[in-house]
Amino acid sequence: MSTEEKQIEAQLVQVQAAMLECLKDTNLNQLIPDNKNILGSGKMLRSQLVLALGAANGIPEKELINAAAAVDMIHGASLLHDDVIDGGIIRRGAPTFWKKYGINGAILFGDVLMFKALSLLVDVNRVDLLSELIDRTGEVCRSEVEQELILRGSPGTWEECELVGRYKTGSLFAFAAVAGGNKQPDQAEALREAGYILGTAYQLADDVLDASGNEEISGKTLGTDDKRGKTTAITATENAPADPIAYIFQLLENAANLLKPWPEIHAAWDTFLKLTMVPVLEKHVHAAVQ
């Protein structure tokens, strides 16, 4: 394990601690020990991206920890809500929260996580990131609404599928990328777009996994997209690329190319892809053919 990897591993522990500390005044942190599949038990990809880019940019560690904790709490909240909507019963190898505490409990706990996440950015006086997270979270919600109320029941086009992925999943990766930036507008714009593309690739791979993956390998309930008539990379055959898997990995290259004007950031991004994101996507694809 490289020095950079060891540093990020140690910082992820701090991110987990920051999430728990944030919930202390709600008395809800007592639920976490028995529900470790909610916060900080997954891959924490968004946190890892914040930390990797932030280290390359020399951003103060406290700011990075809080930004990483904020985005992972928003992500955790979205999973609580998604499991209710999709009827998922397994998440990260354990029973989903709503199966244990009911639909009302899962929805309310997700709401608390979202609003407590925002306070983490206030604590480090990053009003710019607070605005960014509010905007990107709004995009996640908007995309979920579109997929549920407008596109559901239709196979959709590939363009529609990509837009769902860009905002449903790409938005929080976009925030994570910007949070690791140096606050300069040109770099922030490039990082935001790279994050959108990265998240799109991840969502497309997740669509493939949901349609034909192995639940034991993936650790979550699969097959819910088809049952609920969702527009995904599997249903959206109109204008779809001849080789969707190759297309997914091409997106990763496209995202990285946007960052070439900043060699240190580009190098950090490539390292994140090589050590973290590519293995995850390859696992998704591998699980889908088991």
Salt bridges, closest charged atoms under 4 A:
GLU21 OE1 - LYS24 NZ 3.41
ASP25 OD1 - LYS116 NZ 3.14
GLU63 OE1 - ARG126 NH1 2.71
ASP83 OD1 - ARG91 NH2 2.76
ASP86 OD1 - ARG228 NH1 3.74
ASP86 OD1 - LYS230 NZ 3.01
ASP111 OD1 - HIS81 NE2 3.52
ASP128 OD2 - ARG126 NH2 2.74
GLU132 OE2 - ARG136 NH1 2.67
GLU132 OE2 - ARG192 NE 2.85
GLU139 OE1 - ARG136 NE 2.97
GLU148 OE2 - ARG152 NE 3.21
GLU148 OE2 - ARG228 NH2 2.82
GLU193 OE1 - ARG166 NH2 2.78
ASP206 OD1 - LYS220 NZ 2.83
ASP206 OD1 - HIS284 NE2 3.47
ASP225 OD1 - LYS230 NZ 3.98
ASP270 OD2 - HIS266 NE2 3.66
